Amino acid sequence: MQCLMVCKGDLDEAMKLYEYFAKDMPELPDYDQPAPTWQQNTAATVNGIMDWLKNNGSTIQQAYSFVQQVIANKGALPTITPEAPAAEPLPNIN
């Protein structure tokens, strides 16, 4: 149907276009694939979460260690001191 719409109703052109796209695909499905089951969705979600945890495990451990350190210091974060003293204000150019 999409080929027919692209060819603006010209049936011959639509057939040629369809043959061009489908000539190397002998098992081209003419129907929609069924929706995945609840079990397949759950498995895909859990696998995605486990992959994410595997890829980001070291970052999670660093964040956990940082939070533990902050809690151990009773919330006192180290103070940040400027490396260079503040510059003097610029003189007036008038």
N, C-alpha and C positions, 0 to 999 in steps of 0.2 A: 504493500500500500504506500510506503514511503517513496518508493521509486516512481509510482504513478503520480504522487503529489509533486515530486521534484520535476518530473517531465510535464507537468501541467496538463495531465489528462491524456497525453499522447501514448497510447497503448504500445505501439511498436517501439518507441524510444524507451519506455519503461521496461519492456522485456529485454531489450539490449542492455540496459543498465543493470538489470537484475542478473542477467547471464554474465556480465563482466565481473560483478562482485562475487557471484556464487559458483563460477566455473571450476575453481580449485577446491571447493568445499562440498564434497559429495554428501556429507551428513549434516548439512546445515539445518538446524531445527526451525520449524515453522511455528513453534509454540513457545510460550514463556516457560522458563524454568520454574519448578515448584519452589515455594518459599522454604527456607531451612526450618527444620523442626526446632522445638524448644531446646532439646538436648544438644543439637548442633550449634545453636546460638550460644548456649551456656559454655560449651567446650571452647568455642572460638574466643569468647570473652575471657575465660580463665586463662587460656593459653596466651592471649595478648597481655594480660596483667603479669603473668609469670615471666614472659619475655622482657617486659618493661622493668620488672624488679631485677632480673638478671643483668640487664644492660646498665641500670642505674644504681646497683647495690652499693658501690663505693661512695657515691654521692650521698645516698641515704645514711650510710654509716658515718660519714663526716658530719652531716647535719645533726645526727643523734648525739655524736660526741660533743659537738658545739653546745647543744642544748643542755647536756649533762654538765658541762663545764660552767655554763652560765648559772645553772641551778646550784652547783657546788659553791660558786662565788656569791651566792645569795642575790643574784640579779645584777651584780656590779660588773658592768662591762668595762673593759680597759678604756681609759681616757685617751683621746686622740689629741696630740699636740702638734701644732703647725711646725713644719720643718724650717721655714724661713720667717723672720719677723715681718710684721705688717709694714708696708711701704708708707712713706710720708705722703700726705696729700699733695697733689700737683698745685703749683702756684697759679694765680690768676694770670690770664694772658692779656688783660685789658691794660 
